[in-house]
């Protein structure tokens, strides 16, 4: 089981455009170099029978932004240079909108990491990993639906859509790697118990994202912190009992 069920969140799918109603608007202090313009739309699909999708399981959320800031992203797509260029950038400056997907990847046994069987080592003589991971049809079907939904939301909110779609990010791009030492009660199907303790070695605890059995679609950091706190409490209690 060790090394298997490797997952990472994926993105790269979405839509972008601009709001005509905002074109030419004067900048305001809350533009804040793009940091105060974020928006998140939580998962809304496959939550219950009413929201079940026929072609995929699990779900995604949307991260939205405007690229407003000192170096507006819209300037990269505006032609020209000089005063006319600056004038056009200022006109479009408050209007852009971008939506991108943060989605769950299914945990599958065939996605795993292993010590390189060829004996390859790094510059310090440490054996390197060989990683085997790819997306499934579930992620591809989810991506199609996410792209269509992004465009639908933007158009319904009054935006003119410039692009839709994109490419699902390669595993590792989002840097939310999880799995490979999943927790569980069955020692044949898991590496850790519910306190992040290795089944076969009681004085070893794994408190990073390796214990996750699936990725969901939310950022994992807070959950990792919560699991670590619980593991620490357990270690202290077991130490007091003389079990560790």
N, C-alpha and C positions, 0 to 999 in steps of 0.2 A: 504493500500500500504506500510505503514511503516514496515520495516523489511524484505520485500520481494526482490527478484531478487539479492540475494547474489551470488557473484562470486569470484573466485581466479584464477590467472594464474596457469598453470600446466606445469610440465616438467617430467624428469625421463626417457624419451624416446630418444634413440640416437644410436650411434655406436662408437666403439673405435678400435684402432689398432696402427700400427707403420709404419714408412717410412724406408724401407731397405737402401735407398740412404743416410740417415742421421746416420745410425748406426756407432759408433766408432768415430764420429766427436768430435773434442775438444770443450769443453764448451766455450762460448763467453760472454763478459760482458753484452750483451743485454738479456741474459737469466733471469737475474734480479729477482731471487727467484719466478719465475712464474708470476710476475705481468705484464710483458711486452709481454706476449705471447698470449694475448687474441685476438679473432677474432669473428666478428658478421656477420652473413648472414641475411639480412632483409627478410621480408615476400615476397614471390614470387608466391603464389597460391591464387586464387579467387580475383585477382585484377581487372580483366576484363573478357570479354567473352572468350578470348584465353587461359586464365589461370584458368578457372572455373573447379572445381573438381566435379564429379557427385555424390559423396557420402557424402560430408560435406560442410558447409559454414564456412566463416571466415578463419583464417590462423595462421601461426606460423613463428618464426624466429629461427635461430640456433646460439647457443653460443659455441665457439670452444676454446680449450686450449690444452696445451701439458703436463701439470703437471711438467714442468721443474722448478727446484728450489733447495734450500738447502736440502729439504726432498722430493726427487722425488717420485711421486706416483707409478712409475714402480717398485720400490724396493719391494713393497708389494707382487708382483706376481713373483718375481725372487727367485728360491729355493736356499738353501745352506746358508753358513755363512763364515766368515773369508775372507782371501785375494781373493779367487776365487769368492766369492759372490760379493765383491766390484768391481772386474774386470768386471763381467757380468753386474752389474748395470751401471758402467761407459760406457759400450758398448751400452746399450739401452738408456742411459740417454737423448740424444738429439732427439730420434726418435719417442716417443709416440705421439698420437693425440687422442683427444676426442671431440665428438660432442654431444650436448644435445639440447633438444627442449624447447623453451619458447612459449607457445601457449595460445590462447584465449579460454575461457569457455563461453558457451552460457548463457545469462541471462534468467532465467526461474522463473516464479511465485512460483513454488513449492520448490525452494531453498530459505529458509528464516531463520531468527533468531527471537526468541520470549522469553519473560520472562518466566522462568520455571513455568509451570502451577501447579506444586506440591508445590510451595512455598519455594523451596530450596534457601538458602542464603549463602554467603561466610563468611569468618571469621570476617568480619566487619559488617555483617548484611545486606549487599547489595544483592538484588535478582540476581541470576545468569541467564545467557542465556542458552537456549536450542537451538542448531543449527541443522537445517535439510538441508543437502546439499549432492548431489551426482552428478557424471558425467552422461552425456547422451550418446546416440549412436553417436552423432556428434563428441564428444571428442574421442571416441574409434576408429572411422573410421579415424579421423585425425591422431591419434597416429600410426596406421598401416602405413599410407602413409609417415609420418615423419620418421619412422624407416627405411623403404625401401629407402627413399631419402638420409638419412644420409649415409647408406652403399654405395649407388651409387656414391655419391660425393667423399667419401674416396677412393674407388677403382679407380675412374676416375683420381684422383690426384696422384696415385701411391702408396697408402698405402695398407698394408696387414691388412685386417679386422680381429680382434680377437673376437669381440662380437657385436651383433646387437639386438636392442629391448629395454628391460627394463620393467618398470612398471610405469604407469601414477601416478604421485604424488597425494596423498590425498589432498583434499581442505584444505587450511591453511598452507600447507608445504612451499609454495613459499612466503607466508606472503605478498601478494599483494591483500588483501581482499578489494572488492569494492561493491558498490550497497547498497541496503536497504533503501535509501532515495533518489531515483532517481529524477532528475530534468526534468521539462517539462512544457508545457503551459496548459495542461488539468489537472485540479485539481483532477479529478477522477482517473487519471492514473499516477500521480506523487505526490511527497511530497514537492519538492522545485521548485521555478521558476528558470529562467536562471541566476539569480544572487545569487543562493544558499540560497535564502530566503524562509522560510517555508510558504507555502500557507496560512495556518490557524493561523499563529502567526507571524506577521510582524516584530517583534523585535528579532527573532531567525534566525541565519544564521548557516549553516552547511558547512564547507569548507574543509572537508577531502575527502576521496575516496567514501564516501557514496552517493554522488551525481551522480556518473557515471551510465549511462544506459547500458553500456556493457564494457567489459574489453579490447577489442582489444588484441594485443599480446605484446605491448611495456610496459616497466616499467612505472608506472603511476605517479611517483613523480613530474616530470616537469609539467605535466598537472594539477596536484593538486595545485602546486604553481601558475600557470597561472590563474586558476579559483579563487583561494584565492585573488590574486591581483585585479582581476576584481570585486569580491565581495566587497573588501575594498574600491575601488573607488566609487562603487555604494552607499555604506553606507555613505561615506563622502558627496556625492552629495545630498542624501536624507536627511541627517542631516541638511545640509545648507538650504534645502527647507522647513524644519520643518516637514517633513513626518515621522521622526523617533525620 
